Structures are given as C-alpha cells and as structure tokens.
Amino acid sequence: MIDELQADPPSTVALTAFAPFLRLIEESGPATAARAIEHTESTFARWGLPLADLEADPTLRLPYGMVIELMHDFVAIVGDPAAPLRAGFKLQRGDYELLEYLCTTCATLGETIACLGRYYPLLIAAEYELHLENDRAEARFRLTSGLDAPDFLYEFAMASNFTMAALHIAPEGAQLPLEICFSHAPPPYAELFPTLFFAPTRFGCEHNALVFPAAMLEQPMRDADSLLHSVLTRLADQELAALASQSAFPTKVRDAIEAELAAGAALDAVAERLHISASGLRSRLRQHGTTYSALLDGLRRERAKHALRQTQLSFAEVAHDLGFAHPPALKPSPREYPRPQRTFERVEAGIPACRRSAASSAGPSRRSGTGSASGCRCSCSGTSCASRSLRVAVRARRLLRRA
C-alpha cells in the first residue's frame, strides 16, 4: 500500500545531552576514545552531517534517531550495557547550560521540577511531571509519545535528573529518595541501581519516577536567584519559540513543495520560495532526519493515491499534475509496492487502446478526441468503448480500495 507521509516532523536533541557520555568515554582510556571518534565520524557521515558543522554551530541539534544510534554505539564501544546509567551520574554543574541554570535558580526543589517540566524540550522532547499523594511526591519522566524509547535512555535520564538535583539543592535538611521506579523489566545489572541512587529500586512499574518525601518540595536551591531566573526565563522562552519554528521546518518545506509541484518542484525553486539556499535547505532537513527527495516522493505518493481513488483522471493526467515528465515515472516499484503496481497494470490493461493513446498524447486535457463523435480514435461508434471504460473505472476503484 502507498505510504502516507508522516504528519509530525522528527524530534531533535541538544548536543549538551552528550556531555556525561563524553566524560565517561574519556575516563575509559585513549583507546576507547579513539574508537568512539571513529564511530562518531562514520555515523555523522551516514546521516549526512559533517562533523565540521558542530564546530561552526555549537547550537546544532541532532535527529533523535541519530542520537539513539550513537548511544547504541556508545554502549558497544565501552563494552558495558550499564554505561548509559553510569553516564547519568557523570553529570557536572553546567553541562546542560541554559536549561540547568534556568531550573536551578528557582527558589525550591518543587519550583525547579515545575520549571524543568516546562523547558525540558530544550534538551529533548520529554515530559517531567510532579504528582503528589499524601506525603509522597513523584517526579515522573517520559519521552514524548511516538518516540522510540530504549530502556537505557530512561536509565540515563533518571540518573541525570537525580544527579542534577543532588548537585544543586541545599544539603542542609535534604532527604534521600524513598524509591526509584522504572517501567521496564529489570536488566542484568539491576543490582547497581540501589547503590547508585541510594534508594530501593523497582522495575515493571506504571511510571518512570523519582519518589521522595513531599516535604522535599520546599527544599531550597543552592543558587536561587529570582532576578537571574527572570532573565533566563526570557531567554528560554525565545529558545522554545525558535525550537518550535525549527521543528516546523519540514512542514514548511512540504508546503513549498506542494506549491511548486505542478512545475516539477525543483529544489532551487522551493529553496527560493523559502528564502534559503539549496544547500542550507538540505542541511536543515538532514538535522530532522529526512531529505528533500523523501518529502517530495511522499507528497507525490499521497497526491497520486488520492487522485487515482477519488477522481477520473488518467495516469498521464495524474503524472502531469504531480510534475512528472513521463507517466511511467508515477508507477511505484514492484518490490516496494507490489499490490498497487499490479492493480495499476490491470486497470491500464482494461482501458481501450483509443482511451490509453488519447490520455498519453493529450496530457492534462481529455477533450481533444479526434475520432468519432464520442472522442474515440478506433473504429467503434464510441458506445462500446465508453461502456467498457465505465466498467473498468468501477473495477479500478474497487481494487484500489482493497489495496
């Protein structure tokens, strides 16, 4: 079946999220660091993102899928399945930059959790919510719905959240967590968790959560500063707005492609419509884990499916409307889409030769028949061909619905 283009653009992750991982790799020795650099260069090349881009733009964000791939490589290079968990405890003050400074200048731990919940997308698309029940408080973490979430990513996130709180709360009167909850099954290294979190750890829970006494919500923060917090809040709001605009970029490109579709949707024309260079457009799309050709092909497939199911247009007319130079270019690969391919061939085979030749030669117009009064180019009176075409059209719609 012809695939629909995904409506939501892929998520991205801030480079600052890698700081604890890099620290653990450095501590693993020069040989491990060399392997990590080699794998990273290979991954960046495969995703079409030159490493030089990181030096030119330190605010560059990486596609979420690429980040997961790098984390898998990281685990393999270090040779320790618990490496993401350990990396979370390598977090140091300042690693998360604006997000960290913003949250830790709040007055209390409760305000910090609320702030982190609002601005977590500056780091990664995730939700951090506070739930209260009597004298028990739960800070629940989860990635945004729709993102592939391997267990080790939750382990890293929970460890880094715990470490950031420990680094920034005032130590006087602080209490340890009551327990740590994970929704996944216990890993082979489950015995490490109570030692690292200084609290009992449960697996197979409903939520991923740090559970602590509700009284800790009033625990003051070491670096509380209301004036600095208000300044950082304005900066964070600007960053969130810019991130929202950036996340909508593939959608904007898709809209521009649609506007240029009838003319062929050339890359240069679409880039000019968006007031950006062609190379800049390609680079920004790679950051979102997609390409210009993928957006163009997806839109064409979507429009072709609608036209062939809902209208009387011929292949030549649909191909012309979608910017193809030749009707055969519209047909999908038999290996990729076997059923629609067979359906298209059966439909086209059932159309009278006079109708097929007229459609192929006339392009977008179906009113140029020069044969009989009905527009036929064969020796029939037009009635038999018209009747046969009607039967074929009905059969085509039934086949396409089933496909």
Order of alpha helices (4+ residues) and beta strands (2+ residues): beta-alpha-alpha-alpha-beta-alpha-alpha-alpha-alpha-beta-beta-alpha-beta-alpha-beta-beta-alpha-alpha-alpha-alpha-alpha-alpha-alpha-alpha-alpha
